[in-house]
Structures are given as structure tokens and as C-alpha cells.
Amino acid sequence: MIKFVRLLLSILLISTLLSPSVQSQDSKAKGNADKGKKAAKKEEEPVVPPTAETIAALTKSRDELRATLAELSKKPELQTRNGESLLADALIFEKAATWMLRYNEFYRNDYAKQLEGVLKKGADRARRLQEGKPDWNLFVGTTVRGFKSVIDDSVQPYAITLPAGVDPSNAKRWPLHLVLHGRADQMNEVNFIHRMDGKTPKKDSPEASADWIQLDVYGRGSNAYRWAGETDVFEALADVKKRFRIDDDRITLHGFSMGGAGAWHLGMHHPHLWSSVGPGAGFVDFYRYQKKDPSNPADRLPFAQDLTLRIYDSVNYSMNAFNVPTCTYGGEVDPQLLASTTMAEAAKAHGVDIKVIVGPKMGHAFDPESQKEFMAFHREKSNKGRPRFGERKEIRFETRTLKYSTCDWITIEEVLKVYEPTSVHAKVNADGDVEIQTVNVEAFRIARDIATNAIVDGVTMECRTAGDGLLPDVYYVRNGDSWRVLSYQESKAFADNRPLKKRPGLQGPIDDAFTSRFVCVIGNGKSSSDLAQRWSDATLANFASEFSQWMRGDIKVIKESEVTPEIIQSSNLIFFGDPDSNGLIKRLLPDPVEWTADKIRIGEQEWSSADHSVSLIFPNLLNHRRYIVINSGMTFHEKDFKASNAWLFPRLGDIAVMKIESDAKGQITSTPVWSKVFNASWDLDAN
């Protein structure tokens, strides 16, 4: 079976051709912005695919680079220096070439030349590694670097821009600008490297006088920095911190268009990390951006989908601007100005101010004066820096999911009802106690050194001396209508998560399993239903193809007999099959589901196993810090990636029953006939 699946995956990956790129809404808006300039546009020349001879020559160069890098990988002394991922800095060139060739991503007539240039740069980096002279590290200007992702062991690129004077050996810590790019349907790793690597600032340009380090993330392509794209941002940031002395209190986050949506997303979900946040013209809620009316049944999404929109709709997190200075920009005639005004209005309802800059008569672009004002705001906030630990005396934080549950010294650990408005307002008073008001919170923790006592919803408890003063954080849990503080032993046991509750990093939905390390596991046996087996195999093959093309990495597939204790501890396990074909599904299937050769039964509902299957996410009963997933990859698909980043939201919630059909040509299709979201206790009771 594993040979069949791997053969199927290989056929799909090799035969996949990228269909013509759909113009994104971001791209359309940018095009509209240029109308006011009355500039004549030349008709783009038709794209002529590279010849077979050109592809063969490029493939030969890629293979030669791959062979050289394989030899270098056997020499650990060449791989790192002072924490730098030097081998990854060379591997990104081979990876870029491989993905471009795999998916025939020659979108313009100069892309073959771009690939040729990238391969030459890769060969040059490999040569310098062989010679022990990796001298690109302190290049004044922009270079592309790489890191190995924990998600799938793929090598991912980012760009770093250094001003003069950066030297990791001295004590100076540098401010950082973390910049998120806009949507670019025709950008891949090769084009990213081509545009970024080796750039030097023009004399007398603003970049030439910059006194900060700039990180431009690739983000695994164009996904608005969601899912694996979000993980990419933080992995790239961590890699930069290994190489250079970064001042953690002076990290500015900004981006434009899709990058603006990403800045709203990362800025409002992680408000304590930045000295300021600068979103430009990025969407903040699905329905408005797609011009849909949620009160209209024809426009409203199915229940589980509508509910899980609350994960990413930044408008639901507007109060978090209280914790981070925020300055947003929009052009006066840009439809995406609505994002800026929507967020400012939503924040104002919480008594929070967001600075809005409007570019006069501008479309989807910055005008020079607005950009100066925008950058001046962020320079001022960077110079001041974010509050250091213990300096922040008041936090006002809201969320809709435990995936985003932390603001500085307070973390929400459990909620009463999932996806409902959840908030904490914590303020250290003149007596040195912290007063906390909660909404929809079941459990939370705070850093013990913040206060002498904690007064939670009117209940006074110990803080600094709680738990015998032995742990860095103090845990508080709801006790009926009141609260109690956990003892030392109770605090240590809290992490065991018994009985099971949704916790940060273990809250679902299905797609969350693919934002950290995961391994796909196929069974040693055979399903009792040939149709269900074919669907499971096709689902795995489609996941492999789509994750590779749209998230720029290859999934790992093993047999159930190859699952080790180390894998159980380190990885989310993604099972494919049914209890007959995969013994681990039979062993770890959660109680709400009864699944036999004849039927699938959940509660009072029942379906035939012959033409139905189950997709779900649940805590791994062998490791409560990790997930299991059954019969699902990403629940959004190619058409969603092509349409708009706003469509990259969950389709199945936490659990779904799939109706499987085969047409006259043998093509397998599936339709969810039932889907739900588990409640805060991982049950199917009413939320």
C-alpha cells in the first residue's frame, strides 16, 4: 500500500502544471490605483514557455548544485557558524529551482533567465562554503538567507537588509523592521531571490540612511501569513535573532496590501511583541472584503465555517491595539481604506485609538508625504521601545480562540465557550495588586512577579507567594461562580490536561495541525470499503500535491509500524484510512465516534461505512500536547488559494462525516454531510 501511495504522490507532483494565475483582488485594486495617473499601459507580451533544451540545461545545473550540497551536508563544520544556518543559506537556491521546475512556474519570459541566475548564485554560495569563506553574512544591503522549518524540514527563504556597522561580535542591539510583502501571484522562491538578493541601497535614498535591520519574509508564498505562512514569519524572525543582536523591544511590524492584512493579523493577535504595528490597505474581515452580507442566508457560510472565521478576522481583535501603538494607512480612493476605518471604529468602541493616515486622491499605493508620516510614527515608537517585562501595568486583551491567548504576562488557558468573545482586563493598582476582570475565561495564568495579590472578578488571592513561590507562573481556575489559585502540585499537574480541555496549541480546528510539525501515517491493513480506501488514498495524494505547491514543502508519509515514541512526542499524527486499515486509528479514535466495517455512528446519527468516512482533529491520547487528525489535509484547496487570501479559512471545523462518490470515470469526490466544532472539553455537547 505504501508503495502505491508514494507512486501516486510522485505522479501527481511530476504531472502538476500551474494553471494561469488568477488576478488577485489585491492586484486588481493596485491596478485601479494607477488610473488616476493617466499613464499609458503597454500590452504585456505573450509568455513563451522555455524550450525543452532550456529546461534540460536548467535541470542539469540544478542537479549539479544538489550533488554539491549533498556533499557539503556531510561536513557539519561547514553548516553553521555562530548559530547561522549557513548550509540553509545555500540550500534555498536548489529548493527554489526544484519548485520552479516541478510546477513549471515560468510566468514571464525572463523567468528562465532568473532561474539561471539563481542557480549561479547557489553554486557560488556552495563554493564559498567549500572554501570556508561564507562572507555574505555582513553584506551591507540585502541578501537572501534560509532556515529549516520545524513543520516539514523544508528549507524556506527570507531576505535580510543590513545597514553599515552591523557586527554580531559587539554588544550593540539593533532595531528590526519586519516587513510583510503584498500578494504576488507570479512570485515564487526564484523570483523572490532574484528581486532581493544582492541589492544595495541607492545613495541618498531613505534606505541608505536606515539605522535598523530589515527582515522581509517570504511566508511560504501568498497566503496572508496564515497557517504555515504564519509559522514562517516567526521561524524567520528566530533565525535572524540567532545571527544578529536584535533589540526585542524595538521590532516594528508593517506591510501593505496582503502584507497589511498580515500586519493586522499578526499585530492584533500578538500585540505584546511589537514596538508598533503598521498595516497598509489590508482586509480585516471576510464578509466585508468579499462584499457579502452575513445576515443574508444566501451569503452566510455554513455554521462551522462561519464560526471559525473568528480565528482570523482581525476586526474581532481590535481592542488589542490598546497594547501596541498602531498606525494604519489607506489611499483616499482605495476600497481597502475600509479596512483601516473599520479597525479604527471597532477599536474606538473599546476606548482605544488607532492612528489613520489617508493618502489624498490615492488608490492602492502610498503617496510620498503619507509614507513619511507613516514611517515617522513608527520611528518614534521604535525609539521609545515596547514596555519591558514588568513595565506594562495594564493589559486589555481579547481573543476568539486559544491559538491567540497571550499578551505579555497573562495567558488565557481555558475558555467556557469556544469562539465566543473572550477577554481579560488586568491592571496593577497603587497597592501592587493586580485587578483582573474576565469574560468567558475558565483558567488563566500570570507571571508571579507582576503583583503581590490577584483580585480576579472581585476575589482576592495570592500571587507572588502562591504555589510556595516555586513556579514562574501562577494559575487561576474558575470554581463555579468564583475563582481559586492552584497549589504547587496542582500547577504542575495542570499541564497534563486531565480531563481533556481545549488549551493554547490544542484547540483545533483541523487545519491547525499543519502549523507545527506533522507526519502522515498510512495503515498496514486494508479497508473494508474499497470506495473509502480509494478516497482516503486520493485525499492523501491531494494533500501532498496542494501542500507542496501552495505551502512550498513536502509532507512526510510513513507506515503505522514506523511510528516511534519520539515521533509521538514531537509530531502531530495525520492518519489516513479507517479502523480496519490503520490500527492507530482504531486505537486512538475518540469516544464520540463509533466506526465499524458497517457503520459510522456519532451520537444519534448513523451513516454507512461503505460510502462514508470521518475527518477529525483530536488530542493524541498518547501525548496530550499533540494532535491526531484523521483523513484530512488542509480543508481549503487550490481554488481558494487562487481566489483570494481571505478564503483560507477552515471548511470542516473539528469533525465531519464525508459522503464519498465515484463518477463514471472513476473520479472520487466527497461532500461533508455533517460537521461540528468540539466544545471546550473536546465533547460534542452544545457549546
C-alpha positions in Angstrom: 0.0 0.0 0.0 2.7 2.5 0.9 4.4 1.9 -2.5 1.1 2.6 -4.2 0.6 5.8 -2.3 4.1 7.0 -2.9 3.8 6.2 -6.6 0.5 8.2 -6.7 2.1 11.1 -4.9 5.1 11.1 -7.3 2.8 11.0 -10.4 0.7 13.9 -9.1 3.8 16.0 -8.2 5.5 15.4 -11.5 2.5 15.9 -13.7 1.2 19.1 -11.9 1.2 22.1 -14.1 0.4 25.5 -12.7 -2.7 26.8 -14.5 -2.8 30.5 -15.5 -2.7 32.8 -12.5 -5.9 34.4 -11.4 -5.5 38.1 -10.8 -6.0 38.7 -7.1 -8.2 41.3 -5.6 -5.1 43.0 -4.2 -3.7 43.1 -7.7 -6.9 44.5 -9.2 -7.0 47.2 -6.5 -3.4 48.2 -7.3 -4.3 48.4 -11.0 -7.2 50.6 -10.2 -4.9 52.9 -8.3 -2.9 53.7 -11.4 -5.9 55.1 -13.3 -5.6 58.5 -11.7 -2.1 58.8 -13.1 -3.4 58.5 -16.7 -0.2 56.6 -17.6 -0.5 54.6 -20.9 -0.1 50.9 -20.3 1.7 48.7 -22.8 0.1 45.4 -23.6 2.1 42.6 -22.0 3.9 40.4 -24.4 2.7 36.8 -24.6 4.5 34.3 -22.5 6.6 31.9 -24.5 7.4 28.7 -22.5 11.1 27.7 -22.2 12.2 25.2 -24.7 12.9 21.6 -23.8 16.6 22.3 -24.3 16.4 25.2 -21.8 14.6 23.1 -19.2 17.1 20.3 -19.7 20.1 22.7 -19.1 18.5 24.3 -16.1 17.7 20.9 -14.6 21.3 19.8 -15.2 22.6 22.9 -13.3 20.1 22.2 -10.5 21.3 18.6 -10.3 24.9 19.6 -10.1 24.1 22.1 -7.3 22.1 19.4 -5.5 25.1 17.0 -5.7 27.5 19.6 -4.3 25.2 20.5 -1.4 24.7 16.8 -0.6 28.5 16.5 -0.1 28.5 19.7 2.0 25.8 18.3 4.2 28.2 15.6 5.3 30.5 18.3 6.8 29.0 19.6 10.0 31.7 22.2 10.4 30.5 23.9 7.2 26.9 24.0 8.2 26.8 26.5 11.0 28.9 29.3 12.4 27.8 31.4 15.5 24.3 30.0 15.1 24.0 30.9 11.4 22.2 28.4 9.1 25.0 28.6 6.5 24.1 25.4 4.7 20.4 26.5 4.6 21.7 29.8 3.0 22.9 27.7 0.1 20.1 25.0 0.1 17.5 27.7 -0.6 18.8 28.1 -4.2 18.4 24.4 -5.0 15.0 24.3 -3.4 13.9 27.4 -5.3 15.0 25.7 -8.6 13.3 22.4 -7.8 9.9 24.0 -7.0 10.0 26.2 -10.1 10.8 23.2 -12.3 8.3 20.9 -10.5 5.4 23.3 -11.2 6.5 24.8 -14.4 6.4 28.3 -12.9 7.7 30.3 -15.8 5.1 33.1 -15.6 7.1 35.6 -17.7 9.6 35.4 -20.5 12.5 36.4 -18.2 11.8 33.7 -15.6 14.1 31.1 -17.2 16.9 33.7 -17.0 16.0 34.4 -13.4 16.4 30.7 -12.6 19.7 30.6 -14.4 21.0 33.5 -12.3 19.7 31.9 -9.1 21.4 28.7 -9.8 24.7 30.5 -10.5 24.3 32.3 -7.1 23.6 29.0 -5.4 26.8 27.5 -6.9 28.8 30.5 -5.8 27.5 30.1 -2.2 28.3 26.4 -2.2 31.8 27.2 -3.5 32.3 29.7 -0.7 31.1 27.2 1.9 33.6 24.6 0.5 36.4 27.2 0.8 35.3 28.1 4.4 34.6 31.7 3.3 30.8 32.3 3.9 31.3 36.0 3.6 27.8 37.1 2.8 26.8 37.4 6.4 27.7 41.1 6.9 26.9 42.3 3.3 25.7 45.9 3.5 22.5 45.7 1.6 20.0 42.9 1.0 20.8 39.2 0.9 18.6 36.1 1.0 19.1 33.6 3.8 17.5 30.3 4.7 16.3 28.2 7.6 15.0 24.7 8.0 11.3 24.7 9.1 10.2 22.6 12.0 6.9 21.9 10.2 8.2 19.7 7.4 12.0 20.0 7.4 11.7 22.2 4.2 14.2 25.0 3.6 12.5 28.4 3.4 14.0 31.7 2.3 13.8 35.2 3.7 15.7 38.5 2.9 17.7 40.5 5.4 18.9 44.1 4.8 21.8 45.3 6.9 22.9 48.9 7.3 26.6 49.7 7.7 28.2 48.9 11.0 26.3 45.7 11.9 28.7 43.4 13.8 27.4 40.5 15.8 30.6 40.4 17.8 29.9 43.7 19.6 27.3 44.5 22.2 25.0 46.8 20.2 21.5 45.6 19.7 19.7 46.7 16.5 16.1 47.7 16.0 14.3 45.5 13.4 11.6 46.2 10.8 9.7 43.0 10.0 8.1 43.7 6.6 5.3 41.6 5.0 5.0 41.6 1.2 1.8 42.0 -0.7 0.1 39.3 -2.8 2.1 38.3 -5.8 0.5 35.6 -7.9 3.6 35.3 -10.1 6.2 35.3 -7.3 8.0 32.1 -6.3 11.2 31.4 -4.4 13.3 32.1 -7.6 11.6 35.4 -8.2 11.9 36.4 -4.5 15.7 35.6 -4.6 16.1 37.4 -7.9 14.5 40.6 -6.7 16.0 40.7 -3.2 19.5 39.1 -3.2 22.4 41.4 -3.7 20.5 44.7 -3.6 22.4 47.7 -2.3 20.7 51.0 -1.3 20.9 53.9 -3.7 22.9 56.8 -2.5 20.9 59.5 -0.6 17.8 57.1 -0.5 15.9 56.6 2.8 17.3 53.0 2.8 20.9 54.3 2.7 20.4 56.1 6.0 18.4 53.4 7.7 19.6 52.6 11.2 17.7 49.3 11.6 17.9 45.8 10.2 15.1 44.8 7.9 13.6 41.4 7.6 11.4 40.7 4.5 9.7 37.3 5.0 8.7 35.1 2.1 6.0 33.5 4.2 5.7 30.4 2.0 4.2 32.4 -0.8 0.9 34.3 -0.9 -1.3 33.2 2.0 -1.7 36.4 4.1 0.7 34.9 6.7 -1.9 32.3 7.8 -1.3 28.7 8.9 2.2 27.5 7.8 2.7 31.1 6.4 2.3 32.4 10.0 4.8 29.9 11.4 7.2 31.0 8.6 7.2 34.6 10.0 8.2 33.5 13.5 10.8 31.0 12.3 12.4 33.6 10.0 12.5 36.0 13.0 14.0 33.4 15.2 16.7 32.7 12.6 17.6 36.4 12.3 17.9 36.6 16.1 20.4 33.7 16.0 22.6 35.6 13.6 22.4 39.2 14.8 21.8 41.1 18.0 18.2 42.3 17.7 16.6 44.6 20.3 13.4 42.6 21.2 11.8 45.8 22.5 12.2 47.6 19.1 10.6 45.4 16.5 8.3 47.2 14.1 5.8 45.2 12.1 4.4 46.6 8.9 3.2 45.6 5.4 1.0 46.8 2.6 -2.0 45.1 0.7 -1.8 41.4 1.6 1.1 42.5 3.8 -1.3 44.9 5.5 -3.7 42.1 6.2 -0.8 40.1 7.6 0.2 43.1 9.8 -3.3 43.4 11.2 -3.4 39.7 11.8 0.0 39.3 13.5 -0.2 42.7 15.2 -3.6 42.2 16.8 -3.1 38.5 17.7 0.4 39.0 19.2 0.2 42.7 20.3 2.9 42.4 23.0 5.7 41.5 20.6 6.0 44.8 18.6 7.1 48.4 19.3 4.4 49.4 16.8 2.2 47.9 14.1 1.7 49.5 10.6 -0.9 47.8 8.4 -1.5 49.4 5.0 -4.6 48.6 3.0 -5.2 45.1 4.1 -8.5 43.3 4.7 -9.7 42.6 8.2 -12.9 40.6 7.9 -14.2 38.1 5.4 -17.7 39.2 4.7 -17.0 42.9 4.1 -14.0 42.2 2.0 -16.0 39.7 -0.2 -19.0 42.2 -0.2 -21.2 39.6 1.4 -24.0 40.2 4.0 -23.8 37.7 6.8 -27.5 38.5 7.7 -28.5 37.2 4.3 -28.8 33.4 4.3 -27.6 33.2 0.8 -24.3 34.9 1.8 -23.8 33.3 5.2 -21.3 30.4 5.3 -22.2 27.1 6.9 -22.1 27.0 10.7 -18.7 25.6 11.3 -17.1 27.8 8.6 -18.8 30.9 9.9 -17.7 30.2 13.4 -14.1 29.6 12.5 -13.9 32.9 10.6 -13.4 34.3 14.1 -9.9 32.9 14.1 -8.5 35.3 11.6 -11.0 38.2 11.2 -8.8 40.9 12.8 -11.8 43.2 13.5 -12.6 40.7 16.3 -9.3 41.7 18.0 -9.4 45.5 17.6 -9.2 46.0 21.4 -5.7 44.6 21.4 -4.4 47.8 19.8 -4.6 49.1 23.4 -1.3 47.1 24.0 0.6 48.3 20.9 0.8 51.7 19.1 -0.9 51.2 15.7 -0.8 53.5 12.7 -2.6 52.4 9.5 -2.7 53.8 6.0 -5.2 53.8 3.1 -5.5 55.7 -0.1 -8.5 58.0 -0.3 -10.0 56.3 -3.3 -8.8 52.8 -2.4 -11.6 50.4 -1.5 -9.3 48.9 1.1 -9.3 52.2 3.1 -12.4 50.4 4.6 -10.1 48.1 6.5 -8.3 51.0 8.2 -11.5 52.8 9.1 -13.3 49.5 10.2 -10.5 48.7 12.6 -10.3 52.3 13.9 -14.0 52.4 14.6 -14.0 49.0 16.2 -11.1 50.0 18.5 -12.8 53.3 19.3 -15.8 51.3 20.6 -13.3 49.9 23.2 -11.9 53.3 24.0 -8.7 52.6 22.0 -7.2 55.0 19.4 -5.7 53.8 16.1 -4.0 56.5 14.0 -5.3 56.5 10.4 -3.4 58.2 7.6 -5.3 58.8 4.4 -3.4 59.4 1.1 -5.1 62.3 -0.7 -6.6 61.1 -4.0 -4.5 57.9 -3.8 -5.6 54.5 -4.8 -3.9 51.2 -3.7 -0.5 52.8 -3.1 1.4 55.2 -0.8 1.9 58.8 -1.6 5.4 60.2 -0.5 4.1 62.6 2.2 1.9 59.9 3.8 4.7 57.4 3.7 7.0 59.9 5.5 4.3 60.5 8.2 3.8 56.7 8.5 7.5 56.0 8.9 7.9 58.9 11.3 5.3 57.4 13.6 7.0 54.0 13.6 10.5 55.5 14.1 9.2 57.4 17.2 7.7 54.2 18.7 10.8 52.2 17.9 13.0 54.8 19.6 10.8 54.5 22.7 10.5 50.7 22.5 7.8 48.5 23.8 7.4 48.1 27.6 9.9 45.7 29.0 8.8 42.9 31.3 7.2 44.3 34.4 6.8 47.8 33.0 3.4 47.1 31.4 1.0 47.9 34.2 -2.3 47.4 32.3 -3.4 44.9 29.7 -6.6 44.8 27.8 -6.7 41.7 25.6 -9.4 39.9 23.7 -9.5 36.8 21.6 -11.8 34.3 19.9 -9.5 31.3 20.0 -6.9 29.9 22.3 -4.5 29.8 19.4 -4.1 33.5 20.3 -4.2 33.6 24.1 -1.2 35.6 25.4 -0.4 39.2 26.0 2.9 39.8 27.8 2.5 38.5 31.4 -1.0 37.0 31.1 -2.2 33.9 29.2 -5.7 32.6 28.9 -5.5 28.8 29.3 -9.1 27.6 29.0 -12.4 29.1 28.0 -16.1 28.4 28.8 -17.4 28.6 25.2 -15.2 28.2 22.1 -15.0 31.0 19.5 -17.0 33.3 21.7 -15.7 36.8 22.7 -13.1 36.2 25.4 -11.2 38.9 27.3 -9.1 39.9 30.2 -8.6 43.4 31.6 -5.7 43.4 34.1 -4.3 46.4 35.9 -1.7 46.7 38.6 -3.1 49.1 41.2 -1.3 51.5 43.6 -1.0 48.8 46.3 0.9 46.5 44.0 -2.0 44.1 43.5 -3.4 43.2 40.0 -7.1 43.6 39.4 -8.4 41.4 36.7 -11.9 41.3 35.0 -12.6 38.3 32.8 -15.1 37.4 30.1 -15.6 33.7 29.0 -12.4 32.6 30.8 -12.2 29.3 32.6 -8.5 29.3 33.5 -5.5 31.7 33.1 -2.0 32.3 34.4 0.1 35.3 35.1 3.7 35.9 35.9 4.1 35.8 39.6 6.4 38.8 39.9 3.8 41.1 38.5 1.8 41.6 41.7 1.5 40.8 45.4 -2.1 39.6 45.1 -4.5 38.9 42.3 -8.1 40.2 42.6 -10.0 38.3 40.0 -13.6 39.3 39.3 -13.6 40.6 42.9 -12.0 37.5 44.5 -8.6 38.2 46.2 -6.0 35.5 46.0 -2.2 35.2 46.5 0.0 35.9 43.5 3.7 36.4 44.4 3.7 33.8 47.2 1.2 31.4 45.5 2.3 27.8 44.9 5.0 28.2 47.6 6.7 30.7 45.3 8.3 27.9 43.3 6.9 28.4 39.8 7.4 31.3 37.4 3.6 31.5 36.7 0.6 31.4 38.9 -2.6 29.5 37.7 -6.1 30.6 38.5 -9.2 28.4 37.6 -12.9 29.1 37.8 -14.6 27.5 40.7 -18.3 27.7 39.9 -19.1 31.4 40.1 -15.8 32.2 41.9 -12.1 31.6 41.4 -9.3 29.7 43.2 -5.5 29.7 42.9 -3.7 26.4 42.2 -1.2 25.0 44.6 2.3 24.0 43.6 1.3 20.3 42.8 -1.9 21.4 41.1 0.0 23.8 38.9 2.5 21.1 37.8 -0.4 18.7 37.1 -2.3 21.3 35.1 0.0 20.7 32.0 -1.2 17.0 31.9 -4.6 18.3 30.8 -6.7 15.7 32.5 -9.6 15.7 31.9 -9.1 16.9 28.3 -9.8 20.6 27.7 -9.0 22.8 24.8 -5.8 24.6 25.5 -3.5 27.0 23.6 -1.9 25.0 20.8 -4.5 22.2 21.3 -7.7 24.0 20.3 -8.3 22.9 16.7 -9.6 23.2 14.0 -8.2 20.5 11.6 -6.0 23.0 9.8 -4.2 23.9 13.0 -2.4 20.6 12.9 -0.3 21.7 9.9 1.1 24.8 11.6 3.7 22.7 13.6 5.5 19.5 13.0 3.3 16.7 11.5 3.7 13.3 10.0 1.2 11.5 7.8 0.6 7.8 8.7 -0.9 5.2 6.5 -2.1 1.8 7.7 -0.7 -1.7 7.2 -4.1 -3.2 6.5 -7.0 -2.9 4.0 -10.2 -1.0 4.5 -13.5 -3.0 4.5 -14.7 -0.5 1.9 -12.9 -0.2 -1.4 -14.5 3.1 -2.1 -13.5 4.5 1.3 -9.9 3.2 0.8 -9.7 4.9 -2.7 -11.0 8.2 -1.2 -8.5 8.1 1.7 -5.6 7.4 -0.7 -6.8 10.3 -3.0 -7.2 12.6 0.0 -3.6 12.0 1.0 -2.3 12.4 -2.6 -4.2 15.7 -3.0 -2.9 16.9 0.4 0.7 16.1 -0.7 0.2 18.0 -4.0 -1.5 21.0 -2.6 0.8 21.4 0.4 3.8 21.2 -1.9 2.5 23.7 -4.4 0.8 26.3 -2.1 2.8 25.9 1.2 6.1 25.1 -0.5 7.1 22.0 1.3 6.8 18.2 1.1 4.8 16.2 3.6 6.3 13.1 5.2 4.5 9.8 4.9 5.2 6.7 7.0 3.5 3.4 7.8 1.9 2.9 11.2 4.5 0.4 12.0 7.1 3.1 11.7 5.6 5.4 14.3 8.1 5.6 17.2 7.7 7.1 20.7 9.9 10.0 19.5 7.5 10.7 16.7 4.5 10.6 19.1 6.2 13.2 21.3 7.4 15.5 18.5 4.7 15.4 15.9 1.1 15.7 15.1 0.0 12.4 13.6 -2.2 12.6 10.5 -3.8 9.2 9.9 -5.3 8.0 6.7 -7.7 5.0 6.4 -10.2 3.6 8.8 -10.1 1.3 11.9 -9.7 -1.8 9.7 -6.8 -0.5 7.6 -5.0 1.6 10.2 -4.5 0.1 13.7 -3.6 3.5 15.2 -7.0 4.9 14.1 -8.7 2.0 15.9 -6.5 2.6 19.0 -6.9 6.4 19.2 -10.3 7.1 17.8 -12.1 9.4 20.3 -15.2 8.2 22.2 -17.8 10.3 20.4 -17.2 8.2 17.2 -18.2 4.5 16.7 -16.7 3.3 13.5 -17.1 -0.3 12.3 -17.0 -2.1 8.9 -20.7 -1.5 8.6 -21.5 1.9 10.1 -20.3 5.2 11.4 -22.2 6.3 14.5 -21.9 9.7 16.2 -24.5 10.4 18.9 -27.9 9.5 17.5 -26.8 9.8 13.9 -25.6 7.0 11.7 -24.1 6.6 8.2 -23.0 3.6 6.1 -19.2 2.9 6.2 -19.4 1.7 2.6 -19.7 5.2 1.2 -18.9 7.5 4.1 -15.8 8.3 6.1 -14.7 10.5 9.0 -12.4 13.5 9.1 -11.5 15.0 12.5 -8.9 16.5 14.8 -8.5 15.5 18.5 -5.8 15.5 21.1 -3.4 12.5 20.9 -4.4 10.3 23.8 -0.7 9.2 24.0 0.5 12.8 24.2 -1.9 15.5 25.2 0.4 18.2 23.8 -0.1 17.0 20.2 -3.0 16.3 17.8 -4.2 13.4 15.8 -6.0 14.1 12.5 -7.9 11.5 10.6 -8.4 11.6 6.8 -7.8 15.3 6.1 -5.1 17.6 4.9 -5.8 21.3 4.5 -9.5 21.9 4.3 -9.2 24.8 1.8 -7.9 24.0 -1.6 -6.4 25.2 -4.9 -9.4 27.3 -5.9 -9.2 29.1 -2.6 -5.5 29.9 -2.9 -6.1 31.2 -6.4 -9.2 33.3 -5.5 -8.1 35.4 -2.5 -6.2 35.1 0.7 -9.5 35.8 2.6 -10.7 32.4 1.6 -8.0 30.5 3.5 -10.3 29.6 6.4 -11.4 26.1 7.8 -14.1 24.3 5.9 -14.7 21.3 8.3 -14.3 22.6 11.8 -13.1 19.9 14.2 -15.0 16.9 12.9 -17.0 16.0 9.7 -18.6 13.0 8.1 -17.9 12.8 4.4 -20.1 11.3 1.7 -18.0 9.5 -0.9 -18.9 9.1 -4.5 -17.3 7.8 -7.7 -18.3 9.0 -11.1 -18.4 7.1 -14.4 -14.7 7.8 -15.0 -13.7 6.6 -11.5 -13.1 10.0 -10.1 -13.6 10.2 -6.4 -15.4 13.1 -4.8 -16.6 13.8 -1.3 -19.1 16.1 0.4 -19.4 16.9 4.1 -22.9 15.8 5.2 -22.3 16.7 8.8 -19.7 18.8 10.6 -19.2 20.2 14.1 -16.8 22.0 16.4 -15.9 20.3 19.6 -16.7 22.3 22.7 -14.2 23.5 25.3 -14.0 19.9 26.8 -13.5 18.3 23.4 -17.1 17.0 23.5 -19.9 17.3 21.0 -22.3 18.8 23.6 -23.7 22.2 22.8 -21.0 24.9 23.0 
